[in-house]
Amino acid sequence: MFLGKSHALYANAKFFTFALLVPIFGCEFKGRQQMIEQSFLQNDLKIGQVLRLVSITKAMSGTVCALYPYQPYVAEGVPESVRINAQLKATGYTPDESHWAIVVVEPEAVYISNFKRSEKLDILAPHEIQPEHKSKFTEGFESANCSSIQKAAITKIESQGRIFLVMGEIK
């Protein structure tokens, strides 16, 4: 399709404006990207497998947190909580019963990956974990709401006909 001169000028102006805004607002744009896809967690991550979250980021430092259903923010005592909560507010994150998220904080960006709860993929908060669940964890895995990127991990377990992810860390 051929664009006339006025369309080409408009397209160049839009690109130029975008190029100017990216350095200023880059953190906000990155915050809207899914770093972890639901289809990967649901279909590719196997039951019993542990995914070290450092493997999905190039950063050597930072924080990873899970946001459980109805959880609107990260507690103040968590490293990077100010940046995380600012990004949640800036992106209009609205917690509800049907959704949860994993937040990855790198030195230059905050990524929020949102997930829909289902029988094929749900999440267990540390206060919901029973001895039956712990017996399915890989040795060295411990549940946690947040962790450093270097230690952060998720594992996938099955319980009562449902598939759950558990956020934690490798000790």
MOMO-V89743 format. One record per residue. N is the residue number from 1. RES is the residue in one small letter. SS is DSSP state (hx for helix, st for strand, lp for the rest). PHI is phi in degrees with one decimal (none if undefined). OMEGA is omega in radians with two decimals (none if undefined). Layout:
((N	RES	SS	PHI	OMEGA) (N	RES	SS	PHI	OMEGA))
//
This chain:
((1	m	lp	none	-3.12) (2	f	lp	-90.9	3.06) (3	l	lp	-101.1	3.09) (4	g	lp	-67.7	-3.11) (5	k	hx	-57.2	-3.10) (6	s	hx	-68.0	3.09) (7	h	hx	-66.6	3.14) (8	a	hx	-65.5	3.10) (9	l	hx	-63.3	3.13) (10	y	hx	-63.1	3.13) (11	a	hx	-62.9	3.11) (12	n	hx	-64.5	3.13) (13	a	hx	-64.9	3.12) (14	k	hx	-62.8	3.14) (15	f	hx	-63.4	-3.13) (16	f	hx	-60.7	3.11) (17	t	hx	-62.0	3.11) (18	f	hx	-61.5	-3.12) (19	a	hx	-61.4	3.09) (20	l	hx	-71.2	-3.07) (21	l	hx	-77.9	-3.07) (22	v	hx	-57.4	3.14) (23	p	hx	-63.3	-3.12) (24	i	hx	-75.2	-3.03) (25	f	hx	-111.9	-3.05) (26	g	hx	-53.8	-3.12) (27	c	hx	-62.4	3.14) (28	e	hx	-65.7	3.14) (29	f	hx	-62.4	-3.14) (30	k	hx	-64.8	-3.13) (31	g	hx	-64.0	-3.11) (32	r	lp	-93.0	3.13) (33	q	lp	-80.9	3.03) (34	q	lp	-85.0	3.08) (35	m	lp	-78.0	3.14) (36	i	lp	-122.2	-3.11) (37	e	lp	-91.8	3.12) (38	q	hx	-60.4	-3.12) (39	s	hx	-61.3	3.10) (40	f	hx	-64.3	-3.12) (41	l	hx	-63.8	-3.08) (42	q	hx	-77.1	-2.99) (43	n	hx	-106.1	-3.01) (44	d	hx	-98.7	3.10) (45	l	lp	-74.9	-3.07) (46	k	lp	-88.0	3.09) (47	i	lp	-61.1	-3.11) (48	g	lp	90.0	-3.13) (49	q	lp	-78.9	3.07) (50	v	st	-112.7	3.08) (51	l	st	-107.1	3.05) (52	r	st	-77.3	-3.02) (53	l	hx	-72.2	3.04) (54	v	hx	-62.7	-3.13) (55	s	hx	-71.8	-3.14) (56	i	hx	-103.7	-3.14) (57	t	lp	-131.1	3.09) (58	k	lp	-90.6	-3.09) (59	a	lp	-72.5	3.11) (60	m	lp	-100.2	3.09) (61	s	lp	-143.0	-3.13) (62	g	lp	144.1	-3.06) (63	t	st	-135.3	3.04) (64	v	st	-127.6	3.12) (65	c	st	-133.8	2.98) (66	a	st	-100.2	2.99) (67	l	st	-111.4	-3.06) (68	y	lp	-86.9	3.11) (69	p	lp	-49.9	-3.13) (70	y	lp	69.6	-3.14) (71	q	lp	-89.5	-3.04) (72	p	lp	-86.7	-3.07) (73	y	lp	-157.4	3.09) (74	v	lp	-100.5	-3.11) (75	a	lp	-58.1	-3.07) (76	e	lp	-57.5	-3.08) (77	g	lp	-73.0	-3.10) (78	v	lp	-76.8	3.05) (79	p	lp	-55.3	3.13) (80	e	lp	71.5	-3.11) (81	s	hx	-59.7	3.14) (82	v	hx	-63.7	3.12) (83	r	hx	-65.6	-3.13) (84	i	hx	-61.5	-3.09) (85	n	hx	-65.3	3.07) (86	a	hx	-64.0	3.13) (87	q	hx	-68.5	3.09) (88	l	hx	-60.1	3.13) (89	k	hx	-67.2	-3.11) (90	a	hx	-62.2	-3.12) (91	t	lp	-90.3	3.13) (92	g	lp	73.5	-3.14) (93	y	lp	-59.0	-3.14) (94	t	lp	-124.6	-3.13) (95	p	lp	-74.4	3.05) (96	d	lp	-153.5	-3.08) (97	e	lp	-69.0	-3.00) (98	s	lp	-93.4	-3.04) (99	h	st	-135.7	3.05) (100	w	st	-147.6	-3.08) (101	a	st	-149.3	2.95) (102	i	st	-118.2	-3.13) (103	v	st	-110.4	3.11) (104	v	st	-114.3	3.14) (105	v	st	-108.4	3.03) (106	e	lp	-105.7	3.14) (107	p	lp	-55.0	-3.07) (108	e	lp	-104.1	-3.06) (109	a	lp	-158.3	3.03) (110	v	st	-122.0	-3.13) (111	y	st	-111.1	3.10) (112	i	st	-117.7	3.09) (113	s	st	-107.1	-3.09) (114	n	st	-97.5	-3.10) (115	f	st	-135.5	3.08) (116	k	st	-99.1	3.12) (117	r	lp	-71.4	3.07) (118	s	lp	-159.5	3.07) (119	e	lp	-65.5	-3.12) (120	k	lp	-85.4	3.13) (121	l	lp	-161.3	3.11) (122	d	st	-136.6	-3.13) (123	i	st	-132.2	3.06) (124	l	st	-107.7	3.04) (125	a	lp	-78.7	-3.13) (126	p	hx	-52.8	-3.13) (127	h	hx	-72.8	3.12) (128	e	hx	-93.6	-3.03) (129	i	lp	-75.7	-3.13) (130	q	lp	-104.4	3.09) (131	p	hx	-54.2	3.10) (132	e	hx	-57.1	3.13) (133	h	hx	-70.5	-3.10) (134	k	hx	-60.1	-3.14) (135	s	lp	-66.0	-3.13) (136	k	lp	-95.7	-3.14) (137	f	lp	-76.3	3.02) (138	t	lp	-67.1	3.13) (139	e	lp	-57.1	-3.13) (140	g	lp	93.2	3.11) (141	f	st	-90.1	3.10) (142	e	st	-134.5	-3.12) (143	s	st	-67.2	3.12) (144	a	lp	-161.7	3.08) (145	n	lp	-70.3	-3.11) (146	c	st	-138.4	3.12) (147	s	st	-157.8	3.01) (148	s	st	-69.6	3.12) (149	i	lp	-56.7	-3.09) (150	q	lp	-63.2	-3.10) (151	k	lp	-103.9	-3.01) (152	a	st	-61.9	3.13) (153	a	st	-154.7	2.97) (154	i	st	-128.2	3.07) (155	t	st	-129.0	-3.10) (156	k	st	-118.1	3.13) (157	i	st	-130.2	3.06) (158	e	st	-116.1	3.12) (159	s	st	-152.2	3.10) (160	q	lp	51.9	3.07) (161	g	lp	78.2	3.12) (162	r	st	-119.0	3.11) (163	i	st	-107.0	-3.11) (164	f	st	-125.8	2.92) (165	l	st	-102.3	3.07) (166	v	st	-127.5	3.06) (167	m	st	-82.6	3.13) (168	g	st	-170.5	3.11) (169	e	st	-148.2	3.08) (170	i	st	-91.7	-3.14) (171	k	lp	-88.8	none))
//
